[in-house]
């Protein structure tokens, strides 16, 4: 079977801690050389995915924020978000306050901020 594209996660898959092991870079570069379109799909913000893409020498569409953002670095500024479904800033503040009161674990993305509640 011939694949033309695949999506790969960062945490627990491509990354070892915060770095991409050379063997992973080599494997992805080999796939890219064979014409496979590599899509980074991550729960993280787009910045880490862009960093990994730079290591691979590509600037493909990427999926970030657990699917809440599809970003195309090749589009002109202001048009790079192909899809964006971030929560409204006011709502995220209220939701975070509830999570804080209930002592739950949460990662809430709103606007250009991510709030993390660990306990």
C-alpha positions as CSV (number, residue, x, y, z in Angstrom):
1,X,0.0,0.0,0.0
2,X,1.3,3.5,-0.9
3,X,0.6,6.4,1.4
4,X,0.6,9.9,0.2
5,X,0.3,11.6,3.6
6,X,0.3,10.9,7.3
7,X,-0.3,12.8,10.4
8,X,2.0,12.4,13.4
9,X,1.7,13.5,17.0
10,X,4.5,15.2,19.0
11,X,4.2,14.2,22.6
12,X,4.8,10.5,23.3
13,X,5.3,9.9,19.6
14,X,7.8,12.0,17.7
15,X,9.4,13.9,20.6
16,X,11.7,12.6,23.4
17,X,11.1,15.2,26.0
18,X,11.3,18.5,24.1
19,X,13.6,17.3,21.3
20,X,13.1,15.2,18.2
21,X,15.6,12.3,18.1
22,X,17.8,12.2,15.0
23,X,16.4,8.8,14.1
24,X,12.9,10.3,13.9
25,X,14.1,13.2,11.8
26,X,15.8,10.8,9.5
27,X,12.8,8.5,9.1
28,X,10.5,11.5,8.4
29,X,12.9,13.0,5.9
30,X,13.1,9.6,4.1
31,X,9.3,9.6,3.9
32,X,9.2,13.1,2.6
33,X,11.9,12.3,0.0
34,X,9.5,9.6,-1.2
35,X,6.7,12.1,-1.6
36,X,4.8,11.6,1.6
37,X,3.2,14.7,2.9
38,X,3.9,14.9,6.7
39,X,1.3,16.6,8.9
40,X,2.2,17.5,12.5
41,X,-1.0,17.0,14.6
42,X,-0.6,18.1,18.3
43,X,-2.4,19.3,21.4
44,X,0.3,21.9,21.7
45,X,0.3,25.4,20.2
46,X,1.5,25.7,16.6
47,X,5.0,27.0,17.6
48,X,6.4,23.6,18.5
49,X,5.0,22.1,15.4
50,X,6.6,24.8,13.3
51,X,9.9,24.2,15.1
52,X,9.7,20.5,14.1
53,X,8.7,21.3,10.6
54,X,11.8,23.5,10.3
55,X,14.0,20.5,11.4
56,X,12.3,18.5,8.6
57,X,12.7,21.3,6.0
58,X,8.9,21.5,5.3
59,X,6.2,24.1,5.8
60,X,3.1,22.0,5.6
61,X,-0.4,22.6,7.0
62,X,-0.4,21.6,10.7
63,X,-3.0,20.7,13.3
64,X,-2.6,22.3,16.7
65,X,-4.4,23.0,20.0
66,X,-6.0,19.5,19.9
67,X,-7.6,20.2,16.5
68,X,-8.9,23.7,17.4
69,X,-6.4,25.2,14.9
70,X,-5.4,24.2,11.4
71,X,-2.6,26.4,10.4
72,X,-1.0,26.9,6.9
73,X,2.4,28.7,7.3
74,X,2.5,29.2,3.5
75,X,-0.6,31.4,3.5
76,X,-0.2,35.2,3.8
77,X,-0.2,36.6,7.3
78,X,-3.7,37.1,8.6
79,X,-4.9,34.1,6.4
80,X,-2.7,31.4,8.0
81,X,-5.5,29.9,10.1
82,X,-7.4,27.6,7.8
83,X,-9.6,26.7,10.7
84,X,-9.8,28.2,14.2
85,X,-12.2,27.2,16.9
86,X,-10.8,28.7,20.0
87,X,-13.1,29.4,22.9
88,X,-14.0,33.0,23.7
89,X,-11.6,34.7,26.2
90,X,-14.4,35.6,28.7
91,X,-15.7,32.0,28.7
92,X,-12.2,30.5,29.2
93,X,-11.6,32.8,32.3
94,X,-14.9,31.6,33.8
95,X,-14.2,28.0,33.0
96,X,-10.7,28.2,34.4
97,X,-12.1,29.7,37.6
98,X,-14.6,26.8,38.0
99,X,-11.7,24.3,37.4
100,X,-9.7,26.1,40.0
101,X,-12.5,26.0,42.6
102,X,-13.1,22.3,41.9
103,X,-9.4,21.5,41.9
104,X,-9.5,19.7,38.6
105,X,-6.9,19.3,35.9
106,X,-7.5,21.4,32.8
107,X,-5.8,23.0,29.8
108,X,-8.0,25.8,28.4
109,X,-7.1,27.6,25.2
110,X,-8.7,31.0,24.5
111,X,-7.6,33.8,22.3
112,X,-3.8,33.7,22.4
113,X,-3.5,32.3,25.9
114,X,-3.4,28.8,27.3
115,X,-4.3,28.3,31.0
116,X,-3.2,25.1,32.7
117,X,-4.6,23.9,36.0
118,X,-2.8,20.9,37.4
119,X,-4.5,20.3,40.7
